[in-house]
Amino acid sequence: MEPIRLSPSTLNLFAECNRCFWLHINKNIHRPAGPFPSLPSGMDNVLKPYYDKYRLLGRLPPEIEGKFEGKLYPDLNKINRWRNWRTGLTYFDKSQNAKLVGALDDLLMTGGRYSPLDYKTRGGLVKEDSHTYYQLQLDLYALLIKENGLPPAPFGYLVFYSPKEVVDGGVTNFTVEPVKVAIDAESGRSVFEKAIELLKADIPPHHSACEYGLWQNGNF
């Protein structure tokens, strides 16, 4: 029997609406998808080699140097594997026949512990609660790091890039806002296990705030 395969993105769906999640995994029925913005993935494609340049120099990029603890994980080959969904970090729970997979943006080393670092692109400046939307993702990264033999630090980092101005030649300057976030691998494990339990039960009701609830009720 094929194992259940989950990721931070599918577990975010679990946190949003149990029914959408159940249909997505168990029935391969997905929410209607709109146009996907290409800017975030485009930013990722240029930020990763940019960070790698400083990794090889043994430094952090200047816009975050002195604002983060630790240094970039030095093994570029491993980082490139862990950034790919096909070769990324994996945790397999044999007792549940379920697998968690994730693709890191980057990893910091701090006093023998490891912190996930994720780049985020925003249209505007960071708000006080901006990091809360990524709490589960970072907790799950902490779990993946832990289950792959690297002791996680109790914190991870988000680096928010938002456009500031365009100058001559079309060069766009960005505001860079690093945010330190408390994380917990066991909180990530708890969500992972609850999601598996739900998948093995009957289809649940939709979340009262789920905008897809009426569509689901009319079709499934």
C-alpha positions as CSV (number, residue, x, y, z in Angstrom):
1,M,0.0,0.0,0.0
2,E,1.4,3.4,-1.0
3,P,2.2,5.6,2.0
4,I,0.2,8.8,2.6
5,R,2.4,11.7,1.3
6,L,2.0,15.1,3.0
7,S,3.9,18.3,2.8
8,P,3.8,21.7,4.5
9,S,1.5,23.1,1.8
10,T,-1.0,20.2,2.1
11,L,-0.9,20.5,5.9
12,N,-1.6,24.2,5.6
13,L,-4.8,23.1,3.7
14,F,-5.6,20.8,6.6
15,A,-5.3,23.8,9.0
16,E,-7.6,25.8,6.7
17,C,-10.4,23.2,6.0
18,N,-10.5,19.5,7.0
19,R,-12.9,18.7,4.2
20,C,-10.8,20.3,1.4
21,F,-7.8,18.5,2.7
22,W,-9.6,15.1,2.9
23,L,-10.8,15.5,-0.7
24,H,-7.4,16.7,-1.9
25,I,-5.5,13.7,-0.5
26,N,-8.1,10.9,-0.5
27,K,-10.0,11.6,-3.7
28,N,-7.5,13.7,-5.7
29,I,-10.2,16.4,-5.9
30,H,-8.6,19.8,-5.6
31,R,-9.9,23.3,-5.0
32,P,-10.5,25.3,-8.2
33,A,-7.2,27.1,-8.9
34,G,-6.9,30.6,-10.1
35,P,-3.8,32.2,-11.8
36,F,-0.6,31.4,-9.9
37,P,1.6,34.5,-9.3
38,S,5.1,33.8,-10.8
39,L,6.9,36.6,-9.0
40,P,7.5,34.6,-5.7
41,S,9.0,31.6,-7.6
42,G,11.0,34.0,-9.8
43,M,12.4,35.7,-6.6
44,D,13.3,32.3,-5.2
45,N,15.2,31.5,-8.4
46,V,17.5,34.5,-8.0
47,L,17.7,34.5,-4.2
48,K,19.1,31.0,-3.9
49,P,22.2,31.6,-6.0
50,Y,22.6,34.9,-4.3
51,Y,22.7,33.3,-0.9
52,D,24.9,30.6,-2.2
53,K,27.5,33.2,-3.3
54,Y,27.8,34.2,0.4
55,R,27.7,30.6,1.6
56,L,30.9,30.0,-0.3
57,L,32.4,33.1,1.3
58,G,31.4,31.9,4.7
59,R,29.2,34.9,5.3
60,L,25.6,36.0,5.4
61,P,24.3,38.4,2.8
62,P,25.0,42.0,3.9
63,E,21.3,42.9,4.4
64,I,20.9,40.3,7.1
65,E,24.4,40.1,8.5
66,G,24.3,40.9,12.2
67,K,20.6,40.4,12.3
68,F,20.6,36.6,12.4
69,E,22.4,34.2,14.7
70,G,24.7,31.6,13.1
71,K,25.9,31.0,9.6
72,L,24.6,29.4,6.4
73,Y,24.9,25.6,6.2
74,P,28.2,25.1,4.3
75,D,27.4,22.0,2.2
76,L,26.0,23.4,-1.1
77,N,25.4,20.0,-2.6
78,K,23.2,19.0,0.3
79,I,21.3,22.3,0.3
80,N,20.6,21.9,-3.4
81,R,19.2,18.4,-2.7
82,W,17.1,19.6,0.2
83,R,15.7,22.5,-1.9
84,N,14.2,20.0,-4.4
85,W,10.8,18.4,-3.7
86,R,12.1,15.1,-5.2
87,T,15.2,14.9,-3.1
88,G,14.2,17.1,-0.1
89,L,14.1,16.2,3.5
90,T,11.7,13.3,4.3
91,Y,10.2,11.9,7.5
92,F,8.6,8.5,7.2
93,D,6.3,7.3,10.1
94,K,6.2,3.6,9.6
95,S,3.5,3.0,12.2
96,Q,1.1,5.3,10.2
97,N,2.5,4.4,6.7
98,A,2.8,8.2,6.2
99,K,5.5,10.4,4.8
100,L,6.2,14.1,5.3
101,V,8.3,15.8,2.6
102,G,9.6,19.3,2.4
103,A,11.9,21.6,0.4
104,L,13.9,24.1,2.4
105,D,15.0,27.5,1.0
106,D,18.0,27.5,3.3
107,L,19.4,26.4,6.6
108,L,21.4,28.2,9.3
109,M,23.8,26.6,11.8
110,T,23.8,28.1,15.3
111,G,25.8,26.6,18.1
112,G,25.4,23.0,17.0
113,R,21.7,23.5,16.2
114,Y,19.9,24.2,12.9
115,S,17.3,26.8,11.9
116,P,15.2,26.8,8.7
117,L,15.4,30.0,6.8
118,D,12.7,30.8,4.3
119,Y,12.4,33.7,1.8
120,K,9.1,35.4,1.3
121,T,8.1,38.0,-1.3
122,R,5.4,40.6,-0.3
123,G,3.7,43.5,-2.0
124,G,4.1,45.7,1.1
125,L,5.9,45.9,4.4
126,V,5.7,43.3,7.1
127,K,2.9,43.6,9.6
128,E,3.1,42.5,13.3
129,D,1.3,39.2,12.5
130,S,2.9,38.5,9.1
131,H,5.0,35.6,10.4
132,T,2.0,33.7,11.9
133,Y,0.9,32.6,8.4
134,Y,4.1,30.6,8.2
135,Q,4.2,29.2,11.7
136,L,3.1,25.7,10.7
137,Q,5.5,25.6,7.8
138,L,8.5,26.4,10.1
139,D,7.3,23.9,12.7
140,L,7.2,21.2,10.1
141,Y,10.6,22.1,8.8
142,A,11.9,21.8,12.4
143,L,10.4,18.3,12.5
144,L,12.0,17.3,9.2
145,I,15.4,18.7,10.4
146,K,15.1,16.8,13.7
147,E,14.0,13.5,12.0
148,N,17.0,13.7,9.7
149,G,19.5,13.8,12.5
150,L,20.1,17.5,12.9
151,P,19.0,19.0,16.2
152,P,16.7,21.9,15.5
153,A,17.2,25.3,17.2
154,P,14.0,26.6,18.9
155,F,13.7,29.4,16.3
156,G,13.7,29.8,12.5
157,Y,13.9,32.8,10.2
158,L,11.8,34.4,7.6
159,V,13.3,37.0,5.2
160,F,10.6,39.2,3.7
161,Y,11.4,41.0,0.4
162,S,9.1,43.8,-0.7
163,P,9.6,46.1,-3.6
164,K,10.6,49.6,-2.5
165,E,11.3,51.6,-5.7
166,V,12.3,51.3,-9.4
167,V,15.3,53.3,-10.5
168,D,16.9,54.1,-13.9
169,G,17.4,51.0,-16.0
170,G,14.4,49.2,-14.4
171,V,16.5,48.2,-11.4
172,T,14.1,47.4,-8.5
173,N,15.2,48.0,-4.9
174,F,13.7,45.9,-2.2
175,T,13.1,46.4,1.5
176,V,14.4,43.4,3.4
177,E,12.9,42.6,6.7
178,P,14.2,39.5,8.6
179,V,12.0,38.0,11.3
180,K,13.0,35.5,14.0
181,V,10.2,33.0,14.8
182,A,9.9,30.6,17.7
183,I,9.4,27.1,16.3
184,D,8.6,23.6,17.8
185,A,9.2,20.3,16.0
186,E,6.7,18.5,18.2
187,S,4.0,21.0,17.4
188,G,4.6,20.1,13.7
189,R,4.5,16.4,14.6
190,S,1.1,16.9,16.3
191,V,-0.4,18.5,13.3
192,F,1.1,15.7,11.0
193,E,-0.4,13.0,13.2
194,K,-3.9,14.7,13.5
195,A,-4.0,15.1,9.7
196,I,-3.3,11.3,9.2
197,E,-6.0,10.4,11.7
198,L,-8.5,12.6,9.8
199,L,-7.6,11.0,6.5
200,K,-8.3,7.6,7.9
201,A,-11.8,8.6,9.0
202,D,-15.0,9.5,7.1
203,I,-15.2,12.7,5.2
204,P,-15.5,15.6,7.6
205,P,-17.7,18.7,7.3
206,H,-16.2,21.8,5.7
207,H,-14.9,24.6,7.9
208,S,-17.5,27.3,8.5
209,A,-15.1,30.0,7.1
210,C,-14.1,28.0,4.0
211,E,-15.0,29.9,0.8
212,Y,-15.2,26.6,-1.0
213,G,-17.8,25.1,1.3
214,L,-20.9,25.8,-0.9
215,W,-19.1,24.4,-4.0
216,Q,-18.2,21.3,-2.1
217,N,-21.6,20.8,-0.6
218,G,-23.2,21.0,-4.1
219,N,-20.8,18.4,-5.6
220,F,-19.6,16.0,-3.0
